[in-house]
Amino acid sequence: MARPFLILDGYNVMHAAGLGHFRSRQGALQKARASLLRLIADSLTDRERTRTHVVFDAMNAPTGLARTYKVHTLKVEFAAPGHDADTVIEDLIRDHNSPRQVRIVSSDHRIQKAARRRRCRFVDSEVWLHELHKRRERRQSKSNGPLTPEEAVKFGGKLSPDELSRWVSEFSSATGESSRDGTASDDAWTDGIEPLQ
């Protein structure tokens, strides 16, 4: 039986993503779970989503839903009452017929130890979220194409003298200020540009 290649410790990842501090407000935990699942789904490919399994503890499971269901093509599972996500993940690791193809996402040492025993790959939740962030940035930059010269300047490129003159002129006209002789300004900001180059 085929198993997902990516197994996530749901609440552990949720806390690492900064979404886990909502237990006091009614419905907030459910919204935090939904935000996490949306983040994961938006960051993975279609194929990866179908091979991803997110496991949550039984505590605070949504009422009226089956313990296992699909959302955004991700498999989502809540531990049975009286059990925790760690136990479910350990069972998934133990029962997988190709453990070397599985990657576990959790900062929990108990889960990492179980993964190590079966030679699964594993990663801390914070590290995995950072990987997702970098991956989304790369995907976004590819879809947007190369940076324009103006965007390159925004990200640390240097201005040529012509570009500097154009921007100074642009800002001067936008603020209604002009220089007395057309080459210099009384504006302290403008006077400070040249030393910054």
C-alpha positions as CSV (number, residue, x, y, z in Angstrom):
1,M,0.0,0.0,0.0
2,A,1.5,3.4,-1.0
3,R,2.0,5.9,1.7
4,P,2.7,9.6,1.5
5,F,6.3,10.6,1.3
6,L,5.9,13.6,3.6
7,I,4.5,13.2,7.1
8,L,4.0,16.4,9.2
9,D,3.6,16.7,12.9
10,G,0.7,19.2,12.6
11,Y,0.7,21.1,15.8
12,N,4.5,21.1,16.0
13,V,4.7,22.7,12.5
14,M,1.8,25.1,13.4
15,H,3.6,26.4,16.5
16,A,6.9,26.7,14.5
17,A,5.0,28.8,12.0
18,G,3.8,31.1,14.7
19,L,0.2,30.0,14.4
20,G,-0.2,28.2,17.7
21,H,-0.9,30.9,20.2
22,F,-4.7,31.0,19.7
23,R,-6.1,28.5,22.2
24,S,-7.8,31.2,24.3
25,R,-10.2,32.4,21.5
26,Q,-13.1,30.3,20.4
27,G,-12.6,29.0,16.8
28,A,-9.1,30.4,16.6
29,L,-7.4,27.0,16.7
30,Q,-9.5,25.8,13.8
31,K,-8.6,28.9,11.9
32,A,-4.9,28.4,12.7
33,R,-5.1,24.8,11.4
34,A,-6.8,26.0,8.3
35,S,-4.1,28.6,7.8
36,L,-1.3,26.0,8.2
37,L,-3.0,23.6,5.7
38,R,-3.4,26.4,3.2
39,L,0.3,27.4,3.6
40,I,1.4,23.8,3.0
41,A,-0.9,23.3,0.1
42,D,0.2,26.6,-1.5
43,S,3.9,25.7,-1.1
44,L,3.8,22.1,-2.5
45,T,3.3,20.8,-6.1
46,D,0.1,18.9,-7.0
47,R,1.9,15.6,-6.8
48,E,3.6,16.4,-3.4
49,R,0.2,17.4,-1.9
50,T,-1.3,14.0,-2.8
51,R,1.6,12.3,-1.0
52,T,1.5,14.5,2.1
53,H,0.0,13.4,5.4
54,V,-0.6,16.0,8.2
55,V,-1.2,14.5,11.7
56,F,-2.8,16.4,14.6
57,D,-3.4,15.3,18.2
58,A,-6.9,14.2,19.1
59,M,-7.4,17.1,21.5
60,N,-9.3,20.0,20.0
61,A,-10.2,18.0,16.9
62,P,-13.1,19.6,14.9
63,T,-16.5,18.1,15.6
64,G,-18.5,16.5,12.9
65,L,-15.5,15.5,10.8
66,A,-14.0,12.0,10.2
67,R,-10.7,11.4,11.9
68,T,-9.1,11.2,8.5
69,Y,-10.1,13.5,5.6
70,K,-8.7,15.4,2.6
71,V,-8.3,19.1,2.3
72,H,-6.4,20.8,-0.6
73,T,-5.6,17.1,-1.6
74,L,-3.6,16.8,1.6
75,K,-4.4,13.9,3.8
76,V,-5.3,15.2,7.3
77,E,-5.6,12.9,10.3
78,F,-6.5,13.4,13.9
79,A,-5.2,10.9,16.5
80,A,-7.9,8.7,18.0
81,P,-9.3,9.9,21.4
82,G,-6.8,9.1,24.1
83,H,-3.9,9.0,21.7
84,D,-1.5,11.6,20.4
85,A,0.0,12.6,17.0
86,D,3.4,11.2,18.0
87,T,1.9,7.7,18.3
88,V,0.1,7.9,14.9
89,I,3.3,9.2,13.3
90,E,5.4,6.4,14.9
91,D,2.9,3.9,13.5
92,L,3.1,5.4,10.0
93,I,6.9,5.2,10.2
94,R,6.8,1.6,11.4
95,D,4.3,0.4,8.9
96,H,5.7,2.1,5.8
97,N,7.1,-0.3,3.2
98,S,9.7,2.2,1.8
99,P,10.8,4.2,4.9
100,R,13.8,5.7,3.0
101,Q,11.4,7.5,0.7
102,V,9.6,9.2,3.7
103,R,10.5,12.6,5.1
104,I,9.2,13.4,8.6
105,V,8.7,17.1,9.6
106,S,8.8,17.5,13.4
107,S,11.1,19.0,16.0
108,D,9.9,16.4,18.5
109,H,12.9,14.2,19.5
110,R,10.6,11.1,20.1
111,I,9.4,11.3,16.4
112,Q,13.0,11.9,15.1
113,K,14.2,8.9,17.0
114,A,11.5,6.7,15.5
115,A,12.4,8.1,12.0
116,R,16.1,7.4,12.6
117,R,15.4,3.8,13.6
118,R,13.6,3.2,10.2
119,R,16.1,5.3,8.3
120,C,13.5,7.9,7.3
121,R,14.7,11.3,6.6
122,F,13.6,14.0,9.1
123,V,13.9,17.7,9.6
124,D,13.0,20.2,12.3
125,S,9.7,22.1,11.7
126,E,11.5,25.5,11.7
127,V,14.0,24.3,9.1
128,W,11.3,22.9,6.9
129,L,9.3,26.1,7.1
130,H,12.4,28.0,6.1
131,E,12.8,25.7,3.1
132,L,9.2,26.3,2.1
133,H,9.7,30.0,2.3
134,K,12.8,29.9,0.1
135,R,11.0,27.6,-2.3
136,R,8.0,30.0,-2.6
137,E,10.4,32.9,-3.2
138,R,12.1,31.0,-6.0
139,R,8.8,30.1,-7.6
140,Q,7.6,33.7,-7.3
141,S,10.8,35.1,-8.8
142,K,10.6,32.7,-11.7
143,S,7.0,33.6,-12.4
144,N,7.7,37.3,-12.3
145,G,10.8,37.1,-14.6
146,P,14.0,38.9,-14.2
147,L,14.2,42.2,-12.2
148,T,13.9,45.5,-14.0
149,P,16.7,47.9,-13.3
150,E,14.5,49.9,-11.0
151,E,13.7,46.7,-9.0
152,A,17.4,45.8,-8.9
153,V,18.2,49.1,-7.3
154,K,15.5,48.4,-4.7
155,F,17.4,45.2,-3.8
156,G,20.8,46.8,-3.4
157,G,22.0,47.7,-6.9
158,K,23.9,51.0,-7.4
159,L,22.5,54.0,-9.3
160,S,24.3,55.4,-12.3
161,P,24.8,59.2,-12.2
162,D,22.0,59.5,-14.9
163,E,19.6,57.4,-12.8
164,L,20.5,59.3,-9.7
165,S,19.8,62.6,-11.5
166,R,16.5,61.3,-12.8
167,W,15.3,60.2,-9.4
168,V,16.4,63.4,-7.7
169,S,14.5,65.3,-10.4
170,E,11.5,63.0,-9.9
171,F,11.4,63.5,-6.2
172,S,12.0,67.2,-6.4
173,S,9.1,67.7,-8.8
174,A,6.9,65.4,-6.8
175,T,7.5,67.4,-3.6
176,G,7.2,70.8,-5.4
177,E,10.8,71.7,-4.6
178,S,13.4,72.8,-7.2
179,S,16.9,73.8,-6.9
180,R,17.9,77.5,-7.1
181,D,20.3,77.1,-10.0
182,G,19.0,73.8,-11.4
183,T,21.9,71.7,-10.2
184,A,21.8,71.8,-6.4
185,S,19.1,71.8,-3.9
186,D,18.6,73.3,-0.4
187,D,17.0,70.0,0.6
188,A,19.2,68.1,3.1
189,W,18.0,64.8,1.8
190,T,19.2,65.6,-1.7
191,D,22.5,67.0,-0.5
192,G,23.1,63.8,1.4
193,I,22.7,61.6,-1.7
194,E,26.1,62.1,-3.2
195,P,28.1,61.0,-0.1
196,L,26.0,57.8,0.0
197,Q,27.1,56.7,-3.5
